[in-house]
Amino acid sequence: MATKTEDNQNQSEPEEIEAADQENDETSKEEKEVEEKKELTPLEQLQEKIQLKDEEIAKQKDTFLREKAELENFKKRLTKEKDDFVQFANERLLKELIQIEDNLERALEVPNATLESLKEGVEMIQKQFSTFLKNQKAEPIEALGKPFDPNLHEVLNQQESEEHEENTVIQEYSKGYTLNGRILRSAKVVIAKKPSEKKEDS
């Protein structure tokens, strides 16, 4: 009568044999592949290397073409966004100007308008326009009574004056403006100069 230990040994023997067979098959397969490679002629080996290189080049070319297509699409999208920005950048600005234009038309359409009422209408529109400029960060340059500054002022004329120091702005033809701290337009001004000395009669 067989013992339990002998039964266990008998059961494990087929499993060990099967595992050994699998290992032998894998080893044989590897040896076969090595033998096949050894059997290749130098020309066939070279052709195999060339084929592998061609496959690698094809993959790199495919990757390059995909990335190139993505870049082209990005450039087209960027160009369109730029064109849209240029085309519609002044949309909000124009809407505010149209409102001022509306008020000008209303002022001109008032029947039997007196000079005083027209003046009031113009003053209202001027205030509205000043607010508009301020909202756009366009600030007026202070000029009257200030020393001449070539960075801010453009001299149109000089005028003799005993009341003002030389090079003081005494008249402003048109206001200057800055936009976000940068000169948008210089103020056109007249500045004071010393009166010329009168020659005494000899």
Secondary structure, DSSP 8 states (H G I E B T S, - for coil): ---HHHHHHHHHHHHHHHHHHHHHHHHHHHHHHHHHHHHS-HHHHHHHHHHHHHHHHHHHHHHHHHHHHHHHHHHHHHHHHHHHHHHHTTHHHHHHHHHHHHHHHHHHH-TT--HHHHHHHHHHHHHHHHHHHHHTTEEE---TTSB--TTTEEEEEEEE-SSS-TTBEEEEEE--EEETTEEEE-EEEEEEE---------
